[in-house]
Amino acid sequence: MIETADLRPHSAAAPEDQLYLLVIHGQASTVFPLGRDGSVTIGRAPTSDITVDDPSVSRQHATVTTEDGRARVLDLNSHNGVRLNGRRIAGWQPLHGGDAITLGNATLVFHRGVQPHVRETAGNAGQTPVNPGEPSSCRLQIGDRWVLVADPLTKANYDLLRRLAQSDMSVLIHGETGVGKENAARAVHYWSARRTRPFLALNCSTLTETLAESVLFGHAKGAFTDAKAARPGLFESASGGTIFLDEVGELPLVLQPKLLRVLEENSVVRIGESAEIKVDVRIVAATNRNLDEHVEAGRFRKDLLFRLNAGKVTLAPLRDRRRELPLLARAFLAEECAKLGCAPFEFSDAAMDALGSHPWPGNVRELINAMKFAAVAASPGPVVDVCHLPQDISGVAHEPPLHMARPAGARAFRPLRAEIQELERTRMTEALEAAGGVQAHAAHLIGMPVRTFMSKVKLYKLGRPR
């Protein structure tokens, strides 16, 4: 695994900012420094300033120029095009810190700030492979997991988590379902002095009141029916380490004073016993609820919220982290392809547009599931099209079954809706070019109601005509 670059937020206008590109291709990543004035070419040709040896990359694919610290990118009429934060570009496009530039199977992340410290090794002039042991790429290793960090919102959150990890204060992580709250909790543990001790997780919404008390605090032999032996709770088992209380807002109200006592006294009392047992545990909690509203409604103790909320971190939903979306999609798809024994698939333009348009109510968890589906649906590859995405993303019904056998040599059909959408997009683009970009005139040329035409211009993300 490769770790993450400098996570501190930087002002785009800071004159001391250094500019660089993080080049990610396959399992490798390199850092390419940029001058405040100049130009670099990216492509498959050995004469390119940044060489990416991959058939999906054109010989002269793109160029990045800088002028007085401002950067922009241009597609050099490449075969597969250039995508900026998941959307295909036309003409010069400005670059901002954290922007992801996709060229075929390669991704370049533009950064401004303090350039990561890297090892000097042989290679293309100006390119330096990332040292996997130093914080220098956009993949952040957290134990046996990784988190992709490319959006400024995510960088700021993980920078804060790294700082909070150095203390023993409780941390409360807010975020929607599937946004990665457990990864954030593990980061706090992994970056702390407790990293060699246990990390134990409990979903508070899955336990009854009696069971939750036993699981958290333990019980004595005979404390209740079926308590045939004494058993330590999570706080004893995790002593010296970290307990992650997921969905802490669902913790039964009757148990909240006991949890507060653990936070204040660093001790627990097993069910059926009276002796206190000293524990040394850090608590990281998470919720997708508004706990202030729970307090007002009498469902959560205000004093407990104050103790848990010593360090508060709010994780942004995936729909607000569009720069990370194409990177995450490719990374998860590559993992699923590897499980199937296939080389990584590529996304069609229409498929990437569909991913970019989806609101992702299930966040990263939903994206992982979508990529599992796409890898199987598109097998044996090599391209994932709209029809290979789940129906709630593509709008395409998956019938007949994906693996229905067909006679050898028989034609492979695409879903009719996908072909109609492709034809509609093509005709609308042609009409816009013929009408000089005037949408009302273009709609009249192909006999489509103007309001329908305008809504589909947004749906298909049709740019200005050439």
Residue pairs with C-beta under 8 A, 6 or more apart in sequence:
1 132
1 139
1 141
1 146
2 27
2 29
2 130
2 132
2 136
2 137
2 139
2 141
3 132
3 133
3 134
3 135
3 136
3 137
3 139
3 140
3 141
4 135
4 136
4 137
4 138
4 139
4 140
4 147
4 149
4 155
4 158
5 22
5 111
5 116
5 135
5 136
5 137
5 138
5 149
6 111
6 113
6 114
6 115
6 116
6 135
7 135
7 149
7 155
7 156
7 158
7 159
7 162
8 113
8 114
8 155
8 159
9 152
9 155
9 156
9 159
10 17
10 97
10 112
10 113
10 114
11 17
12 96
12 97
12 112
14 112
15 69
17 69
17 112
17 113
18 33
18 112
18 113
18 114
18 115
19 33
19 34
19 35
19 36
19 66
19 69
19 71
19 110
19 111
19 112
20 31
20 32
20 33
20 34
20 110
20 111
20 115
20 116
21 31
21 32
21 34
21 40
21 50
21 64
21 101
21 108
21 109
21 110
21 111
22 29
22 30
22 31
22 32
22 108
22 109
22 111
22 137
22 138
23 29
23 30
23 31
23 32
23 50
23 52
23 106
23 107
23 108
23 127
24 106
24 107
24 108
24 109
24 137
24 138
24 327
25 52
25 54
25 105
25 106
25 107
26 105
28 129
28 130
29 129
29 130
29 137
29 138
29 139
30 123
30 127
30 128
30 129
30 130
31 115
31 116
31 118
31 127
31 128
31 130
31 136
31 137
32 40
32 49
32 50
32 126
32 127
32 128
33 115
33 126
34 40
34 64
34 66
34 71
35 66
36 66
36 68
36 69
37 66
37 67
37 68
38 65
38 66
39 63
39 64
39 65
39 66
40 49
40 50
40 63
40 64
40 65
41 48
41 49
41 50
41 60
41 62
41 63
41 76
42 48
42 49
42 50
42 52
42 57
42 61
42 62
42 63
42 64
42 103
42 108
43 50
43 51
43 52
43 57
43 58
43 59
43 60
43 61
43 62
43 76
43 78
44 51
44 52
44 53
44 54
44 55
44 57
44 58
44 59
44 61
45 51
45 59
45 60
48 59
48 60
49 124
49 125
49 126
50 108
50 124
50 126
50 127
51 124
52 61
52 103
52 104
52 106
54 104
54 105
54 106
55 104
56 80
56 103
56 104
56 105
56 106
56 346
57 78
57 80
57 103
57 104
57 105
57 106
58 76
58 78
58 79
58 80
60 76
60 78
61 75
61 76
61 78
61 82
61 103
61 104
62 73
62 74
62 75
62 76
62 78
62 82
62 101
62 103
63 73
63 74
63 76
64 71
64 72
64 73
64 74
64 95
64 101
64 108
64 110
65 71
65 72
65 74
69 112
70 94
71 94
71 95
71 110
71 112
72 92
72 93
72 94
72 95
73 82
73 84
73 89
73 92
73 93
73 95
73 101
73 110
74 82
74 91
74 92
74 93
75 81
75 82
75 89
75 90
78 103
80 103
80 104
80 346
81 88
81 89
81 349
82 88
82 89
82 101
82 102
82 103
83 89
83 101
83 102
83 326
83 352
84 93
84 95
84 99
84 100
84 101
84 102
85 99
85 100
85 322
85 323
85 325
85 326
86 100
86 102
86 322
86 323
86 325
86 326
86 352
86 355
86 356
87 352
87 353
87 356
87 461
88 349
88 352
90 463
90 464
90 466
95 101
95 110
96 110
97 110
97 111
97 112
97 113
97 152
98 109
98 110
98 111
98 150
98 151
98 152
98 155
98 323
99 109
99 110
99 323
100 107
100 108
100 109
100 150
100 323
100 324
100 326
100 327
101 107
101 108
101 109
101 110
102 108
102 326
102 330
104 346
105 330
105 344
105 346
107 326
107 327
107 330
109 138
109 150
109 327
116 130
116 134
116 135
116 136
116 137
117 131
117 134
117 136
118 128
118 129
118 130
118 131
118 134
118 136
119 128
119 129
119 131
119 134
120 128
121 128
121 129
123 129
130 136
130 137
138 148
138 149
138 150
138 327
139 146
139 147
139 148
139 149
140 146
140 147
140 148
140 149
140 158
140 187
142 183
142 186
142 187
142 190
143 186
143 190
145 183
145 186
147 154
147 158
147 180
147 183
147 187
148 154
148 324
148 327
148 328
148 331
149 155
149 158
149 324
150 323
150 324
150 327
151 316
151 321
151 322
151 323
151 324
153 316
153 320
153 321
154 316
154 321
154 324
157 184
157 313
157 314
157 315
157 316
158 184
158 187
160 313
161 171
161 184
161 187
161 188
161 191
161 313
162 187
162 191
164 171
164 188
164 311
164 313
165 187
165 188
165 189
165 190
165 191
165 192
166 191
166 192
167 311
168 192
168 282
169 310
169 311
170 263
170 282
170 283
170 284
170 285
170 307
170 308
170 309
170 310
170 311
171 185
171 188
171 283
171 284
171 285
171 310
171 311
171 312
171 313
172 248
172 284
172 285
172 286
172 287
172 291
172 308
172 309
172 310
172 311
172 312
172 313
173 181
173 184
173 185
173 284
173 285
173 286
173 287
173 313
173 314
173 315
174 286
174 287
174 288
174 312
174 313
174 314
174 315
175 181
175 184
175 286
175 288
175 314
175 315
175 316
175 317
176 288
176 315
176 317
176 361
176 363
177 288
177 362
177 363
177 365
178 362
178 363
178 364
178 365
178 366
179 315
179 316
179 317
179 318
179 363
179 364
180 315
180 363
180 364
181 246
181 286
181 288
181 315
182 201
182 244
182 246
182 286
184 286
184 313
184 315
185 201
185 242
185 244
185 246
185 284
185 286
186 199
186 244
188 242
188 282
188 284
189 195
189 199
189 241
189 242
189 244
189 282
189 284
192 242
192 282
194 240
194 241
194 242
194 282
197 238
197 239
197 240
197 241
197 242
198 237
198 238
198 240
198 241
198 242
199 238
199 241
199 242
199 244
200 234
200 237
200 238
200 241
200 242
200 243
200 244
201 243
201 244
201 246
202 215
202 216
202 234
202 243
202 244
202 245
202 246
203 246
203 247
204 212
204 245
204 246
204 247
204 248
204 249
204 250
204 251
205 246
205 247
205 250
207 215
209 252
209 254
209 255
210 224
212 251
212 252
212 255
213 255
213 258
213 271
214 223
214 224
214 231
214 233
214 271
215 233
215 234
216 233
216 234
216 235
216 255
216 258
216 259
216 268
217 233
217 235
217 258
217 268
217 269
217 270
217 271
218 230
218 231
218 232
218 233
218 235
218 236
218 268
218 270
218 271
219 227
219 230
219 231
219 233
219 270
219 271
219 272
220 227
220 230
220 270
220 271
220 272
220 273
221 227
221 228
221 229
221 230
221 272
222 272
223 270
223 271
223 272
223 273
224 271
224 272
227 271
227 272
230 270
232 270
233 268
233 270
234 243
235 243
235 262
235 268
235 279
235 281
236 268
236 277
236 279
238 279
238 281
239 279
239 280
239 281
240 280
240 281
241 281
241 282
242 281
242 282
242 283
242 284
243 281
243 282
243 283
243 284
244 284
244 285
244 286
245 251
245 283
245 284
245 285
245 286
246 285
246 286
247 286
247 287
247 288
247 289
248 285
248 286
248 287
248 308
249 287
249 288
249 289
249 291
249 294
249 299
249 300
251 259
253 298
253 299
253 300
253 301
256 300
256 301
256 304
257 301
257 304
259 304
260 301
260 303
260 304
260 307
261 267
262 268
262 279
262 281
262 283
263 283
263 304
263 307
263 308
264 307
265 276
266 278
266 279
266 280
266 281
267 276
267 277
267 278
267 279
268 276
268 277
268 279
269 275
269 276
269 277
270 277
283 308
285 308
291 300
291 305
291 309
292 305
294 300
295 301
295 302
295 305
317 360
317 363
318 324
318 325
318 328
318 360
318 363
318 364
318 366
318 367
319 359
319 360
322 356
325 355
325 356
325 367
326 352
326 355
326 356
328 364
328 367
329 347
329 352
329 355
329 367
329 371
330 344
330 347
332 367
332 368
332 371
332 372
333 344
333 345
333 347
333 371
333 374
333 375
333 384
334 344
335 371
336 371
336 372
336 374
336 375
336 376
337 343
337 344
337 345
337 375
337 381
338 344
339 375
340 375
340 376
340 379
342 375
342 379
342 380
342 381
343 381
343 382
345 374
345 375
345 378
345 381
345 382
345 383
345 384
346 382
346 383
346 384
347 355
347 383
347 384
348 383
348 384
348 385
348 386
350 385
350 386
350 418
350 421
350 422
351 374
351 384
351 385
351 386
351 388
351 389
351 394
353 460
353 461
354 386
354 389
354 393
354 394
354 395
355 370
355 389
355 393
356 461
357 459
357 461
358 392
358 393
360 366
360 367
362 369
369 390
370 389
370 390
370 393
373 388
373 389
373 390
374 384
374 388
374 389
374 390
375 384
376 402
377 384
377 387
377 388
377 389
377 398
377 402
378 384
378 385
378 388
385 414
385 418
386 394
386 396
386 418
386 421
387 394
387 396
387 398
387 414
387 415
387 418
388 394
389 396
391 397
391 398
394 418
395 417
396 415
396 417
396 418
397 415
397 417
398 415
406 412
421 460
424 456
424 460
425 460
425 462
427 446
428 442
428 446
428 448
428 453
428 456
428 457
428 460
428 462
429 462
429 465
431 442
431 443
431 445
431 446
432 439
432 442
432 457
432 462
432 465
433 465
433 466
434 442
434 445
435 441
435 442
435 445
435 465
436 465
437 464
437 465
439 450
439 453
439 454
439 457
440 450
440 453
442 453
443 449
443 450
443 452
443 453
443 454
444 450
446 453
448 456
